[in-house]
Amino acid sequence: MSEITAKHQIHLLPHDIVFTASEQETVLEAALNAGIAFPNRCQVGVCAMCMCRKKTGEISYQLEPMLTENEQAEGWIFACQAVVKSDLVLELD
C-alpha cells in the first residue's frame, strides 16, 4: 500500500513563481525538480547561495543550519536544508 504524501504550495517572490513540494523534499529540491532556476552551489548549507527569506509557513531541518539568531529572527532559511511542512511564501533577493 502506498503512502499518501502531502503536497504543499511554495510561492516565490518577487518572481511570482508557484511550485509544489512534498514533505520529503527540501525547498531547493522541489524548485529544481519543477525546473526553476533557484540559486545554489553546494546543496549542503555551506555556501549560502540558496538563502531566502521565509515570509509565511513552516519548515524543519534535519540538522540546524549555521544561521545567527538575528538571521533566524528575520526569517532567513537555507533552501537546500529546509524541509517543507506547510504552504510557504518565500522571498528571493
C-alpha contacts under 8 A as a table, 3 or more apart, distances in Angstrom:
res1	aa1	res2	aa2	distance
5	T	22	S	6.33
5	T	23	E	7.00
6	A	22	S	5.71
6	A	23	E	6.33
7	K	20	T	6.19
7	K	21	A	5.45
7	K	22	S	4.53
7	K	23	E	6.89
8	H	20	T	5.36
8	H	21	A	5.29
8	H	22	S	6.21
8	H	23	E	7.72
8	H	84	V	7.26
8	H	85	K	7.51
8	H	86	S	5.65
8	H	87	D	4.79
8	H	88	L	7.59
9	Q	18	V	6.78
9	Q	19	F	5.80
9	Q	20	T	4.46
9	Q	21	A	6.49
9	Q	86	S	7.69
9	Q	87	D	4.79
9	Q	88	L	6.39
10	I	18	V	5.56
10	I	19	F	5.34
10	I	20	T	5.74
10	I	21	A	7.19
10	I	87	D	5.76
10	I	88	L	4.72
10	I	89	V	5.86
10	I	90	L	7.27
11	H	16	D	6.60
11	H	17	I	5.78
11	H	18	V	4.49
11	H	19	F	6.74
11	H	88	L	6.20
11	H	89	V	4.76
11	H	90	L	6.19
12	L	15	H	6.13
12	L	16	D	5.60
12	L	17	I	5.04
12	L	18	V	6.15
12	L	89	V	6.11
12	L	90	L	5.01
12	L	91	E	5.84
12	L	92	L	6.88
13	L	16	D	5.14
13	L	17	I	6.93
13	L	89	V	7.32
13	L	90	L	5.97
13	L	91	E	4.58
13	L	92	L	6.08
14	P	91	E	6.33
14	P	92	L	6.81
14	P	93	D	7.83
19	F	30	A	7.57
19	F	31	A	6.91
19	F	34	A	6.64
20	T	30	A	6.72
20	T	34	A	7.91
21	A	25	E	6.21
21	A	26	T	7.67
21	A	27	V	7.02
21	A	30	A	5.14
21	A	31	A	7.96
21	A	84	V	6.75
22	S	25	E	5.48
22	S	30	A	7.71
22	S	84	V	6.82
23	E	26	T	7.82
23	E	83	V	6.35
23	E	84	V	5.24
23	E	85	K	5.84
24	Q	83	V	6.81
24	Q	84	V	7.59
25	E	28	L	7.95
25	E	29	E	5.90
25	E	30	A	6.06
25	E	83	V	5.77
25	E	84	V	6.72
26	T	29	E	5.16
26	T	30	A	6.24
26	T	79	A	6.54
26	T	80	C	5.87
26	T	81	Q	5.94
26	T	82	A	5.16
26	T	83	V	4.27
26	T	84	V	6.18
27	V	30	A	5.27
27	V	31	A	6.21
27	V	79	A	4.96
27	V	80	C	6.31
27	V	81	Q	7.57
27	V	82	A	5.92
27	V	83	V	6.24
27	V	84	V	6.37
28	L	31	A	5.11
28	L	32	L	6.13
28	L	38	F	6.97
28	L	50	C	7.54
28	L	79	A	5.05
28	L	80	C	4.87
28	L	81	Q	7.84
28	L	82	A	7.99
29	E	32	L	5.23
29	E	33	N	5.95
29	E	80	C	7.07
30	A	33	N	5.07
30	A	34	A	6.15
31	A	34	A	5.11
31	A	35	G	6.47
31	A	36	I	5.20
31	A	37	A	7.51
31	A	38	F	6.48
32	L	35	G	5.05
32	L	36	I	5.31
32	L	37	A	6.70
32	L	38	F	6.73
33	N	36	I	7.48
38	F	50	C	7.16
39	P	49	M	5.82
39	P	50	C	5.32
40	N	43	Q	6.43
40	N	48	A	7.87
40	N	49	M	4.96
40	N	50	C	4.94
40	N	80	C	7.89
41	R	47	C	6.71
41	R	49	M	6.32
41	R	50	C	7.79
42	C	45	G	6.97
42	C	46	V	6.64
42	C	47	C	6.05
43	Q	46	V	7.71
43	Q	80	C	5.27
43	Q	81	Q	7.74
44	V	47	C	7.95
44	V	80	C	6.35
44	V	81	Q	6.83
45	G	48	A	6.26
45	G	65	P	6.59
45	G	66	M	7.81
45	G	78	F	6.26
45	G	80	C	6.30
45	G	81	Q	6.36
47	C	50	C	7.96
48	A	51	M	5.39
48	A	78	F	6.93
50	C	78	F	5.88
50	C	79	A	5.49
50	C	80	C	6.56
51	M	76	W	6.47
51	M	77	I	5.53
51	M	78	F	4.66
51	M	79	A	6.04
51	M	92	L	7.80
52	C	76	W	5.57
52	C	77	I	5.63
52	C	78	F	6.70
52	C	79	A	6.87
52	C	90	L	6.64
52	C	91	E	5.82
52	C	92	L	5.06
52	C	93	D	7.08
53	R	74	E	7.45
53	R	75	G	5.10
53	R	76	W	4.31
53	R	77	I	6.03
53	R	90	L	5.59
53	R	91	E	5.06
53	R	92	L	6.64
54	K	57	G	7.23
54	K	75	G	5.03
54	K	76	W	6.12
54	K	77	I	6.65
54	K	88	L	7.27
54	K	89	V	6.21
54	K	90	L	4.61
54	K	91	E	6.45
55	K	75	G	6.78
55	K	88	L	7.47
55	K	89	V	5.34
55	K	90	L	5.53
55	K	91	E	6.92
56	T	87	D	7.93
56	T	88	L	5.54
56	T	89	V	5.19
56	T	90	L	7.27
57	G	85	K	7.62
57	G	86	S	5.61
57	G	87	D	5.61
57	G	88	L	4.46
57	G	89	V	6.64
58	E	84	V	6.69
58	E	85	K	5.19
58	E	86	S	5.28
58	E	87	D	7.37
58	E	88	L	6.90
59	I	82	A	5.75
59	I	83	V	5.35
59	I	84	V	4.81
59	I	85	K	4.99
59	I	86	S	7.08
60	S	82	A	5.68
60	S	83	V	5.20
60	S	84	V	6.80
60	S	85	K	6.86
61	Y	64	E	5.70
61	Y	65	P	7.62
61	Y	81	Q	6.07
61	Y	82	A	5.35
61	Y	83	V	6.08
62	Q	81	Q	7.54
63	L	81	Q	7.83
65	P	78	F	7.11
65	P	81	Q	7.48
67	L	70	N	7.99
67	L	71	E	5.89
67	L	72	Q	6.27
67	L	76	W	7.88
67	L	77	I	7.97
68	T	71	E	5.11
68	T	72	Q	6.26
69	E	72	Q	5.11
69	E	73	A	6.08
70	N	73	A	5.04
70	N	74	E	6.22
71	E	74	E	5.09
71	E	75	G	6.43
71	E	76	W	5.46
72	Q	75	G	5.09
72	Q	76	W	5.46
72	Q	77	I	7.28
73	A	76	W	7.61
77	I	82	A	6.88
78	F	81	Q	5.52
78	F	82	A	5.98
79	A	82	A	5.11
84	V	87	D	7.64
84	V	88	L	7.83
